[in-house]
Amino acid sequence: MAAAAARIGDHFTQLVSLGRLHASMFEADRGCVGVFPVSSALLLIATCTPTITLGRFAIAAKRVVQLLQSPAG
């Protein structure tokens, strides 16, 4: 399901000329789920509780994606 959500989000952002997808986030009653492409074959799926704002959640998850994408050294 996460891969499908990422593909749909990527297709949508390209249709409206916004470029490649960086994240798909879904907010629910009891928290959020984020789907973050790390590479063409790897997704980061993260969840949080309602006490975390969507903005803070996105910033933290994108930092993790950057760490995963950086070369080991």
C-alpha positions as CSV (number, residue, x, y, z in Angstrom):
1,M,0.0,0.0,0.0
2,A,2.8,2.4,0.8
3,A,4.4,1.8,-2.7
4,A,1.0,2.5,-4.3
5,A,0.6,5.7,-2.3
6,A,4.0,6.9,-3.3
7,R,3.4,6.1,-7.0
8,I,0.0,7.9,-6.9
9,G,1.6,10.9,-5.1
10,D,4.5,11.0,-7.6
11,H,2.1,10.9,-10.5
12,F,-0.1,13.6,-9.1
13,T,2.8,16.0,-8.4
14,Q,4.2,15.5,-11.9
15,L,0.7,16.1,-13.4
16,V,0.6,19.5,-11.7
17,S,4.2,20.3,-12.7
18,L,5.6,20.3,-9.2
19,G,8.4,17.8,-9.8
20,R,9.3,14.5,-8.1
21,L,7.6,13.4,-4.9
22,H,9.4,13.9,-1.6
23,A,6.7,12.6,0.7
24,S,3.2,11.5,1.1
25,M,1.6,12.1,4.5
26,F,-1.7,11.0,5.8
27,E,-3.2,12.5,9.0
28,A,-5.8,10.4,10.9
29,D,-7.6,10.6,14.3
30,R,-4.8,8.8,16.2
31,G,-1.7,10.1,14.4
32,C,0.0,10.3,11.0
33,V,1.7,8.0,8.5
34,G,4.4,9.2,6.2
35,V,5.7,7.6,3.0
36,F,9.1,8.9,2.0
37,P,11.0,7.7,-1.0
38,V,14.7,7.0,-0.2
39,S,15.6,5.5,-3.6
40,S,13.9,3.9,-6.5
41,A,13.7,0.7,-4.6
42,L,13.4,1.8,-0.9
43,L,10.7,3.7,1.0
44,L,10.8,5.0,4.6
45,I,7.4,4.4,6.3
46,A,7.1,6.4,9.6
47,T,4.2,6.9,12.0
48,C,3.6,9.4,14.8
49,T,1.1,10.1,17.5
50,P,-1.4,13.1,17.4
51,T,0.9,14.9,19.9
52,I,3.4,15.5,17.1
53,T,2.6,18.2,14.6
54,L,2.6,17.3,10.9
55,G,5.4,19.8,10.3
56,R,7.7,18.5,12.9
57,F,7.0,14.9,11.7
58,A,7.9,15.9,8.1
59,I,11.1,17.6,9.2
60,A,12.3,14.7,11.3
61,A,11.4,12.1,8.6
62,K,13.2,14.1,5.9
63,R,16.3,14.3,8.1
64,V,16.3,10.5,8.4
65,V,15.9,10.2,4.6
66,Q,18.9,12.4,4.1
67,L,20.9,10.2,6.5
68,L,19.8,7.1,4.6
69,Q,20.8,8.6,1.3
70,S,24.2,9.9,2.4
71,P,27.2,7.7,1.6
72,A,28.5,5.7,4.5
73,G,31.8,7.2,5.7
